[in-house]
Amino acid sequence: MALPQVLVKWWRSWTEGDQFGDCTKWEVERMATDAGLSPAELRGLANLGANSADLLLHRMAALDLDREEVSMTAPMTFQEMQRVCSFCQHHRHCARDLARQAADPAWREYCPNVATLLALDAMPWAVRREW
């Protein structure tokens, strides 16, 4: 079975509750490798759910970083930030800070993506009309 078919099969199984459906160990390993993850990380992300990195998107919006532009300009960086955010232990703290006052710099004390986000924020972006 070709990789795209495996991914479609996995996605359908995952959205229906069975994260890897009928995928073989090899297929899971290949998907993980293609995503730049270990099989354990891929399974961990699957267990966390599709919205596990949503706080990253909210933080990026608070910083006026366009996720589409970042994901197209630096796809591996964006993917790594999503992975890091998904596994972060500060989700409640982050959600609370974003809800209260997103501009408050307190997030810089606990966010594991702080260095990357600040570096991206310092760059001129087309959607900000900074070029």
Secondary structure, 3 states (H helix, E strand, C coil): CCHHHHHHHHHHHHHCCCCCCCCCHHHHHHHHHHCCCCHHHHHHHHHHCCCCCHHHHHHHHHCCCCHHHHHHHCHHHHHHHHHHHHHCCCHHHHHHHHHHHCCCHHHHHCCCCHHHHHHHHHCCCHHHCCC
